[in-house]
């Protein structure tokens, strides 16, 4: 009897292994699937070789085609490349979902809450509420420009202080200024540069983006590993990071709960708390957990990419003194030396605008974007993509697509200037995405980058610190690409020393 049971179990296991290796009919081409693991072994081998996720998928796309079909653990994943295919998919509602796995739920208490990793009615309602109130409290309004100007001035003052002590570590110097540009609308206050608590939390944000890739890491593909090897799978790190962030944001919400009075909110958190009271907690989209997850989404998404964009810009400029002088010359000719730059100067600074446009094209800090999910069985270019498949968009292939870009491997801001030297936008560059899932913080991000960038080159000259050695130009891989630590000598421009 025991042998019969073993035999039956063996048969079941064999059939399961065969079934687990079968690809859906007309699924996009890709590597062979193994039982339980899918393509995980070849993925890990290629990652060990290239060290970057987007290079892994580009290598496989060169072999199997512009629509690449994979399976990592239990996750079906399709990677879409080239501008034409990426644009086509981004503009179709069927591809506008978000992944619904362990990694994406654990950060919202096992539920689907917030604005980044939700879809359908939950996402639409949260997005409408968030955008309506962010506009009310600053986005696109004069108050946003005033706040950004204040942050730019404070950033310059901070840099003047720290530069007197020697070379400045630039990869983290923008953290506080960037989060403040959002936080005054979101929470009604800003943080000081000497606030150790917020600096510690922002360090945790950087750590989170480095520890997990855009698909959530191995804990997302094989969540059972959290029971077998919680440390090696990244589960312990994930929960430690989440606990720290939840605690910080929970304290912020508690302050607003104690101080909230009347029905005239002055920031997004207050508006959300009033919405909870209005709904009597009957709407699950408006409860305290939902507010906490929304805070988490905006705190992380609103700080990391803009900080890294600025850090990358100044790494490049430190190594490119010709570009620095060219941009300073243009800025001086328009702004002069008697006042600081303003956002109204942007149309009169075509080279600066072209430079920043090329930065967004050339330095792709999120080469795979935020993962999408197929909302239903869908066909793309003749291939069938099953419902709930994770969709990754290779934005690197878009911004380096030779069908649309001449010499894409070269940094050429001139490509964004017309024959008369005026700035000319190229819509093939989509650093903030396309369609309904386009980044909702795009306006704030672009304004922050422009103002912080121009303020610094207006007030400072910069060069790489020789005492710290040449910077490592290879970014950290993770959910986004993050520049490694580097140090720059900042000196106040000679005509400003008095």
N, C-alpha and C positions, 0 to 999 in steps of 0.2 A: 504494500500500500504506500509506503514511504517513497519507493522508487517511482511509482506512478505519479505521486504528487510532484516529485522533483522533475519528472519528465514533462508534466503539464506546465509547470512553472517555466521550464526551459523553453517550451514551445511558445508560451505567451511572451516571454522576453524576446525571443527571436522575431516573432511577428511584430512586436512593438518597435524593435530596432529597425526592421525593414520599413515599417510605416513612418517612423520618425525621419527616415532618410529620403522619403518621397517628396519631391517638389510639387507644388500645385501646378495644374495644367497651364502651360504657356507662361510660367513664371519667368522673369528676366534671367538671363544667363549669369552664371557665377560658379564658384568652386563647388566641389562635391560636398554633400552634407554627411556628417558622421552622427551616429546615434547620440543623443543628449547634448553633444557639443556643437553640432552644426559645422560652421566654418571656423570655429574658434581656434583650432591649432594653427591654421595658415594665417589667420588674422594676427595671432600673437607672434608668430615667426616674423611676419612682415613688420609688425610694430617694433620688435626688437631690432630689426635691421634699419628701419627708417626713423624711429623715435617720434613720429607724428602721425596722428590718425588720418589726417587728410591725405598724406602721402601713401598710406596703406591703401586707401580707397582709390586714389588715382592710379596706383600700380595695377590694381585689379581691373579698373575701368579700361585701362589701355589694353588689357588682355580680353575682357569679355564684352566691352561696349559701354556706351554712354548711359545706359540704364542697367545698373548692376544689381543682381539679386543675391542676397546673402541670408544666412541664418546664424545668429550667435546665441548659443544656448537655445532658449525657447523663443527668442525674438526674431521674427522675420524683418529684414531690413533691406530697403531699396535705396540705392544712391543714384541721384540724377545729376548729370553733368551737361555742360555747355549752356550758353545763354538761351538759345531757342527753347530747349526742353525745360530748363529751370523756370523760365518765364511762363511757359504754357501751364506747368503744374501749379505754380504759385498763385495763378489767377483762377484756378478751379476750386470750387468749394469742397469737392471731395477730398482734397489734399490738405484741408485747413484744420484737421484735428491735431490733438496733442497726445503723446504717448500716455498709456494708462497702466503702467507697471509698478512694481514695488518701489523702485527708487523715486518715481514721480509722485507717489501717494504718501510715502512715509514722511516727507517734508510737510505734508498738510494733514497729519494725524490720521492717515489711512483713508482719507476722503479726497474728493476732487474739489478743491477750493482755490481761490486766488485768481490771478489773471494770466500768468505765464503758462501754466501747464493744465489749463482747462479748455474746453471747447463747447460748441453748441450753445444752448440757452444760458447755462451758467456763466460761460465766458462773455457772451454778448451783454448780459445784464451787468456784470462786474465792470466790463470795459466802458459801457455807457456811463455808469455812475462815476468811475474814476476820471474819465476824460472831462465830464461835465464839471466836476469840482476842481480838477487841476486847472482848467481854464478859468474858473471863477477865482481861484487863489493865485493865479500868476501866469500860467502857460500862455504865451502870445500876448500878454498884457505888459503895460509899462512897468508894473511892479516887478516882473521877472527881470527886465533889463536893469532896473535899479539894484535888485539883489545881486545879479551877476556882476555888476560894476563894483559893488561893495566887496564881493568875494575876490574879485581880481585885485583890488587895492590891498586887501588883507593878505592875499597870496604874495604880492610883491613885497610887502612889509616883512612877512615871514622869511622870504628868501633873502632879503637884505640882512636880517638878523643872523640866520644860520650860515650864510656865505662868509660872514666875518670870522667864523670859527674854522674855515677851511672848505674843502671840496664838499659839495652837496650830493647826497644820494638821491637820484632823481626818479627812480622807478616807483617810489612811494610818496613823493612830495606833494602830489596833487590830491591825495585821498580826501582830506578834510574839505578842501575847497569844492571838490566835485559833489560830495554828499550834501554839503550845505546848499548847493544850487537847487537840489530837490527838496531837502528836508524843511526848508522854510515854508514851502507850499504844503508839504505833507503833514508836518507836525507843528508848524508855527514858530520854530526857533532854529537856531544854528549852533554848531559846535565850535569850541575854541581849539586852537592848535595844540594847546597843552592839556587837552582833555584825554587823559590816559585811557579812560574807559572806552571811548569811541575809537581811539587808535587801536586798542586791543581787538575790538570787534571787527574793525576794518581789516586787520591782519587775518582774522578768522575767515573773512570773505575771500581774501586772496588765496588762503589755504584751500578753501572749498573749491574754488575754480581750478586749482591745480590738481587736486586729488581725483576728480571725477571728470570723465570725458563727456562729450555731448550726448552719448547714449546712456549715461548713468554708471558706466563702469561694469566690472564683472558682477557686482552685486545686483545689478539690474537684469543682466542676462541670465544669471543663475542664482536667484535669491535664496535658494535652499542652503547656499554656502554660509549664510549668516549663522546657521546652527552648527555647521561643521568646523568652519575656520573663520570666526568673526573678526579676528585681527587681520589675517592675510587677505580676506575678501574686501576689506575696507569698511565693513559694517560698523565696527567700533568707532572708527574715525568719523564716519557719517553721523552717527548719533551724538558723538561728542560735539561736533560742529553745530548740529541742529539745536542741541540743548543750550549752547552758549548764545546762539542767535535768538532763539525763542525767548530766553530769559531776558536779554537786553530789550527786545521789542515789547515783551509783556510789561516790563517796568515802565516803558514809555506810554503804553496804552493806559496803564493804571493811573499815571499822573493826569492824563486827560480825563479819565473817569472821575477823579476827585475834583478837578478844577472846572469841569464843564458846567455851564450855567446858561439859561436862556435858550433861544432857538435860532441864534445867529452864529453859526460856526465860522471860525476864522482860518480853518485848515481842514485837510481831508480827513484826518482821524476824528476830529470833532463831528464832522458831517456824517461819518459812518456811524459813530455812536448814537447820534440823534436818529439815524435811520433805523437802528436796532430798536430804540425806544418806540418809534412810530409803528414799526411792524409788530411790536409786542413779542419779538423773538419767534414769530411763526414762520418767517421766511428763512430757510436755511442758508440763503445767499447772504443774509445780513445777520450774522451772529458773531460773537467775540472771536471764535476760531477763524472765521472767514476774514475778519479784520487783521488778525495776527498773520495769516498767510499772505494777505495782500501787502502788509508791511514788509514781510520777508521778500516777496517778489520785487517790490519797488526798491527796497534797500540794496539788494544784490544787483539787480539788473541796472539800476540807476547810477551805480557807482563804478562798477568794475570796468566796463568797456571804455567809458570816457577817460577814466584814469589811465588806462593802458594806452589809449590813443595818444594822449598828451605825452606820456613817458616815451613812447616810440618816436614821436615827432622830434623831441629834443635829443634823443639818442642819434637820430639821423642828422640833425642840424649840427650837433657837436662834432660829427665826423665830416661835415660838409660846409666848411667856412664860407665857400663861395656862395652857396644858397643863402646862408645867414645874412651876409652882407647885401646881397641882392634884395632880399625881403625887407631888411632894415632901411635900405635906400628908398624903396617904394613907400614904405610907411612914413618915413621922414618927409617925403615930398608931399604927401597928402595930409598927414596929421600935424607935422611940424614938431618942434621940441617944447612947445609951451603948454601942451595939454596931453591928456591920455587918449588912446584910441576909443572909439565907440562903435557899436554895431552899425550905425548909420554910415560909417566910413567904408563898409565892405564893398558896395558897388563901385567905389573909386579905387579899389585895390585889386585889379584883375589878376596880377601875378600871385598875390597872396591867396585869392580865392581859387585860382588854378592849382596852386601848390597844395592847398588843403584837399581839393578834389582828387588830386593824384595820390595824396596820402591815403584817402579812403579806398582808392582803387588798388594801390600797390601793396600797402601793409594791411593784409586781411587778418584781423585779429579773431574773427569767428569764421574760419573757412568752411565750416559745415553748418553754420547758423544754429538756430534752435530747432530740435527735431520736430517734425510734423507726423501725423498719423492719417492713414487712409480711412475715411469715415465710412466707406462701404467698398464692396468689390468694384474696382475701377480698371479701365484700360488706358494705357499710355503707349503710343507708338506701336500698337499691336500686341503689347505684352499685358498680361493680366496680373494685377496687383491686388491681393486679397485684403479684405477689411481688417483693420487693426495693424497692418504692416507699418513699421516705422519708416518714415521717409526722410532722408538726408539730402540736402541740396549742396552740391559742391560749388560754393561761391568762388573759390579759387579758380575753377575752370571758367567761370563767367568773366571774372576780371582779367583773366589772361587768355581769353578766347581769341585766337589769331584770326578768326573770321571777322572780328569787329575791332580789334586793337592792333595798330602797327607797333612793332617792337614792344610787345607787352612786358618783356622781362627787364626793360629799362625804365628808370624813374624819369618821366618826361612830363612835367606840369604843362609844357607848351601845348600838349595835345588838347588841353581845355581852353585854348585861346584861339580866336578866329584871326583872319588875315589883318584885321585892324587892331589887334592886340586886346580886344575885349573878351571877357570871360564867356565861354560857351559850354553850357551843360551837356553832358553826354549821358543819356538815360540808360545806356548799357551798364553803367556802374550802379549797382544796387546794394550798397553797404548796409542799408537799413531794411532790406527786403522789399517785397511787393505785395499788393493785394490786401486782403482784410487783416492779415497778420503782420503787416508792416509795423515796425517799431513805433510804439505810441510816444516814446520819448525823443523822437528824432529832432524836433525843433529845439528842445532844451539842450540836447547833446551838441548839435551844430553850433548853437549860440555860445555854449560854455567853451567849446574847443576854440572857436574863433577869438573870443575875448581873452581867455587865459593865455592863449598863444601870443596874440599881438601885444598884450601887456608885458609879457616877459621879454620879447625881443625888442620892445620899445625901451625898456629900462636897463636891460643887461646885455653884455657880451658873454659868450660862453665857449668853453673848450674842455675837451676830455682831460680829466686829471691824470697826469703822467704817474703820480705816486701810487695810484691804484691800478695801473696797468691798463692794457687795452680791454675794452668791454667785450663780453661774450655776446655775439650778435644772434646766437641761436636762442629763440624764445622758449620758455617753458610750455609744454603741451598740456592740455586739459580741456575744460569746457570751452575756454577761449585760449588764445595764444598770449602769453604774458611776458614782457621783456624782463630779462634777468637784471639783478642789481648792477648799476653803473654810477660813476661819480663824475660830476662836472664842476669846473671852476667857474663861478659866476662873478663877474665884475661889473660894477655900475658903469654905464657908458660915460665916457669922459665928459661930455657936455652936460651931464646931470649931477656931477659930484658936488657942485656948489648948491 
